Amino acid sequence: MDLTRRKALLLGAALGGATLLPSISFAAGETPSKGGIVTFAGLGEPTTLVPLSDSNTRTRAISTKIHEGLVKFDGEFNPQPVLAESWALSADGLRLTFKLRKGVKWHDGKDFTSADVKFSLLAFKKVGPRARITFANIADVETPDPLTAVVVVSRPTPYLLRALTGGETPILPAHAYPTDKYNESPNGNAPIGTGPFVFEEWKRGSYVKLKRNPNYWQAGLPHLEGFVARFFADATAATIAVETGEADYASDVAFGDLERLRQDKKLSVEVYTDAYLNNTAILEFNLENSILAKKEVRHALAHAIDRNFINDAIFYGTAKPAGSNIPAVFTAYNDEAPFSYPFDPAKANALLDKAGYPKGADGARFSLRIAYLPSDVFKKTADYLRSSFGKLGVKIEIVDGDLATFIKRVYTERGFDITVNGISRLFDPTAGVQRLYWSDGIKNPAPYVNAAHYNNPQVDDLFRAAAIEGDETKRAAQFKAIQKITGDDLPSFSIVALPTVILRRANLQSLVTTIDIAYSDLATAWKQPQS
C-alpha cells in the first residue's frame, strides 16, 4: 500500500488550498478554555446510539463521544493507545495481545476489564454489518487476567488492528447485554461507555444530549461541559444552524454555499478526503429484477451517468469521479482500470437495444424504482438519474423515506430496483469493499451488505484469500482480479468518491485530531471565548 499517497489523501485539500490535519497539540502559548457546550448539526436522526447492528455515520457522530476503542490512529495511520496501553502480535500472526489500561471505569462506575473486550469483539463478529466480515477470522478472545485480552485468529489477519478504533469497533460494557438479543438491550438508546462524555438524554426527533464525564481516565479532559447533537431535515438547515450560531459544526453542508461561507471570518470550511472511511456515492442494482439481471442493461445504465456533471452540479467540485469500488487511496489495488464506464449515451442506447429492450411507440423501454439513502446530495443524484435514464427511455420512480425505512426497504423487503447509497469503503478492501459482493449477505441480510444480492463463488474465494494474505504484492493482485470480475459483472457502480466537509464556528478548536476527521471523541476540543 502506498502510505505516502494515503497520507496525502487524508490531509485533503480545501476549496482554496491545502487543508492540513490539525495537530493534536495546541498552538504555542494557547491555553484551552474550560467549559462550554458544543452543538453538532446532524443530518437526520440515527436508529441507535451504539453501532453494533447499524454502522451508519449518524450513529458514529454521537457514539464516538461516548465509546472508545482499543486504539486510535493519527493522520499518518500510526496506531495510538486508548483503552489498550500496548499490544503485540505473535510471530505467526495468530495472537494479538493487548495490555489494557488500568483504572478505567464505565460511566455507571463498574470496572472496564478484558471481559468487555471479549464480549464486544465477539458480539460485533456475530451481528455487526461490517464486522461479520472484518472479524471472520477471530476464533476466540482469551482473558487470562482482567487487564489482558488476547485476540486469537484462525489465520493471519493483516488489517485487524485498524478495525479496533472507537468509531469502527467501540468496546461495549458486557454487563449491559445480559442476553444475546443485543437489540433488546436499553444500551442502544441510553448507552454506557468509557469515553469523555456521558449520555444524558435522547429526545426523539430533536436532539441527543451528553455531559462531561467527571471521572474520565484522561486527567483534565474533556475541556467541554457537554455535547449536543441536533437533528436537521436537510443540509441547508444544518448549514444555516452553524452560520447563525445555533450549532458549532456540521459535516453535512449545502455544497452550493461553501464559497460564500468561506468569506465569513466567524466560520471555517474544511474539505477532507477521509482515508479511514473512504466514503463513496454508489449505485446498486437489484439483480433479482429480471431486467437488471442482464449485464448489458447494467452496463448501459452505467454509461448513462455523467459523473463529472454530478461532481460539478451536486458536489460543486469537492468530490471525485470514482473509477471502481476499490478506492483510489489503495493505489496498488487498481482503482481506475479496466472498467470505468465513461459517459456515452449512444453506447447506452445501443446496449439496451442489444439487451432486447427497444423503445416502444411512446419512447419507453421499461420502468425502475430508485431508493436513496436519506441525504440532500443523494436525493439530487437520484433526481439526476431519473432525468438521465429517462433520456434512454427508462422510466424512474423515486421512492423515499427516513433511514429506517431505507434500510428496511433495501435489505429486508427488497422493495427497490436501484439504490443510490452511501458506502464507507474503509481502511482496507476486506473491511469495506468485500461486503458489497459477499454472498453471505443474501442468506444473512444486514444493512449495507450486498444490496445487489450478487453471488459469484470466484469473487468470494478471492476475498477469502486476500483476507489472510500477508504479502502486499500478492494481495494487490487478488484485489485487481476482483476488480476485473466485478467491474464486468457490475452489481454496483461507484459514482463519486465523497469528501468529508466540515463547517465549523471558528472559535471551536481541536475538532479534528485523528484520522476519524468529523467523528473524533472531542476529548481535547474547546471553545475560544467570543467577544
Secondary structure, DSSP 8 states (H G I E B T S, - for coil): --HHHHHHHHH-EETTEE-----SS--TT-------EEEEEEES--S-SSTTS---HHHHHHHHHH---SEEE-TT--EEESSEEEEEE-TTS-EEEEEE-TT-B-TTS-B--HHHHHHHHHHHHHH-TTHHHHTTTEEEEEEEETTEEEEEESS--TTGGGG-BTTTS----GGG-SSS-GGGSGGGTS---SSSEEEEEEETTTEEEEEE-TT-SSTT---SSEEEEEEESSHHHHHHHHHHTS-SEESS--GGGHHHHTT-TTEEEEEE--TTT-EEEEEEE-TTSTTTTSHHHHHHHHHT--HHHHHHHTSTT-SEE-SSSS-TTSGGG-SS-S------HHHHHHHHHHTT----TTS--EEEEEEE-SSHHHHHHHHHHHHHHHTTTEEEEEE---HHHHHIIIIII---SEEEEEEE--SSHHHHTGGGT-THHHHS--TTS-TT----HHHHHHHHHHHH---HHHHHHHHHHHHHHHHHH-SEEEEEE--EEEEEETTEES---STTGGG---SS-EE----
